[in-house]
Structure formats: C-alpha cells, structure tokens
Amino acid sequence: MPLSIAEKKRFRRIGHELSPVVLTGGQGLTEGVLAEADRALEDHELIKVRVNGENREERAAAMQMIAQHTRAQIVQIIGKIVLLYRPARKPNAKLSNLLRFSHLKD
C-alpha cells in the first residue's frame, strides 16, 4: 500500500535525523548489501542507504532494486541517498527509528 503524503512528510522529518546505515562499496550492489539492508529494515523500519557511483541512472536503478529486494517503499531520494521504509513484524522500541523519534511532530 502506498504511503500517504502525511506519512511521507513524517518519515522525511525523522530521516533528516538519520545517518546512512548501509553503504554500497566499490563492488556495487552485492548480496551482502541487500542482506544488510533487509536486516536493517527489520530492526529500524526507516533507514538511509548510500548508493555510490557516478552514473545517475545506475544509482537510481540500484535504489529501485534495493527497494524491490527488501519489499520496502522509497520515501525520498536525494542525490546518492535513499530513504526506505518497511514496517517491522515486531517493532523493537530500542531499535525502531519510528518509535525512537516519535517525539518529532509534523
């Protein structure tokens, strides 16, 4: 189900406080990167991923591939950074960025 405008606004506000937790390296998009993004989404629900590369189209394709592989929704793309959201099965109050930053208002 697509995110509402209000949800995207809230997630972007929270995302402003976050640093990328997954970085693509010189080898590009590997199974390890995809697995780490999947694990990070399960823990944090809302994450930033930095996709390195000079070609804008390749970066955009890699961001789409990460979102598809992890079943996440793209909240925002700014340059080499993509903000992804996927609800956790069992949110952990200590790890979930949505719960940790719930004090931020719209």
C-alpha positions as CSV (number, residue, x, y, z in Angstrom):
1,M,0.0,0.0,0.0
2,P,1.5,3.4,-1.0
3,L,2.4,5.8,1.7
4,S,0.2,8.8,2.3
5,I,1.5,12.3,2.0
6,A,1.4,12.8,5.8
7,E,3.3,9.6,6.3
8,K,6.0,10.6,3.8
9,K,6.3,14.0,5.5
10,R,6.7,12.4,8.9
11,F,9.2,9.9,7.6
12,R,11.3,12.6,5.9
13,R,11.3,14.6,9.1
14,I,12.6,11.5,11.0
15,G,15.0,10.7,8.1
16,H,16.6,14.1,8.5
17,E,18.0,12.9,11.9
18,L,19.4,9.6,10.5
19,S,22.7,8.7,9.0
20,P,23.1,6.0,6.3
21,V,23.3,2.6,7.9
22,V,24.0,0.7,4.6
23,L,26.7,1.8,2.1
24,T,27.4,0.3,-1.3
25,G,31.1,-0.3,-1.9
26,G,33.3,-0.5,-4.9
27,Q,31.7,-3.7,-6.0
28,G,28.3,-2.1,-6.2
29,L,25.1,-3.8,-5.2
30,T,26.0,-7.3,-3.8
31,E,24.0,-9.9,-2.0
32,G,25.7,-8.8,1.2
33,V,24.5,-5.2,0.8
34,L,20.9,-6.5,0.0
35,A,21.0,-8.7,3.1
36,E,22.3,-5.9,5.3
37,A,19.6,-3.6,4.0
38,D,16.9,-6.2,4.7
39,R,18.2,-6.8,8.3
40,A,18.5,-3.0,9.0
41,L,14.9,-2.5,7.8
42,E,13.7,-5.3,10.1
43,D,15.5,-3.6,13.1
44,H,14.9,0.1,12.3
45,E,11.9,0.2,9.9
46,L,13.2,3.5,8.4
47,I,16.7,3.6,7.1
48,K,19.0,5.6,4.8
49,V,21.2,3.8,2.2
50,R,24.1,5.5,0.4
51,V,24.5,4.2,-3.2
52,N,27.9,5.1,-4.6
53,G,28.5,5.6,-8.3
54,E,28.9,8.4,-10.7
55,N,26.1,7.4,-13.2
56,R,22.8,8.8,-12.0
57,E,20.7,6.2,-13.9
58,E,22.7,3.3,-12.4
59,R,22.3,4.7,-8.9
60,A,18.5,5.1,-9.5
61,A,18.3,1.5,-10.8
62,A,20.3,0.2,-7.7
63,M,17.9,2.1,-5.4
64,Q,14.9,0.6,-7.0
65,M,16.5,-2.9,-6.8
66,I,17.2,-2.5,-3.1
67,A,13.6,-1.4,-2.5
68,Q,12.2,-4.3,-4.5
69,H,14.5,-6.9,-2.9
70,T,13.7,-5.7,0.6
71,R,10.0,-5.1,-0.1
72,A,10.5,-1.5,1.2
73,Q,8.9,1.7,0.0
74,I,11.1,4.6,-1.2
75,V,10.2,7.6,0.9
76,Q,12.7,10.0,-0.6
77,I,15.8,10.1,-2.9
78,I,18.3,12.9,-2.5
79,G,21.5,12.5,-4.6
80,K,23.2,9.3,-3.6
81,I,21.0,8.7,-0.5
82,V,17.7,6.8,-0.5
83,L,15.3,6.8,2.5
84,L,13.5,3.4,2.8
85,Y,10.5,2.4,4.9
86,R,9.2,-1.1,5.7
87,P,7.2,-1.8,8.8
88,A,8.7,-4.4,11.2
89,R,6.9,-7.5,12.1
90,K,7.6,-6.8,15.8
91,P,8.9,-3.3,16.3
92,N,11.6,-3.0,19.0
93,A,11.3,0.3,20.9
94,K,15.1,0.5,21.3
95,L,15.9,0.0,17.6
96,S,12.9,1.3,15.7
97,N,13.6,4.8,14.3
98,L,9.9,5.4,14.2
99,L,9.5,4.7,17.9
100,R,12.7,6.4,18.9
101,F,11.8,9.7,17.1
102,S,8.1,9.6,17.8
103,H,8.5,12.9,19.7
104,L,9.1,14.8,16.3
105,K,5.9,16.4,15.3
106,D,4.7,17.2,11.8
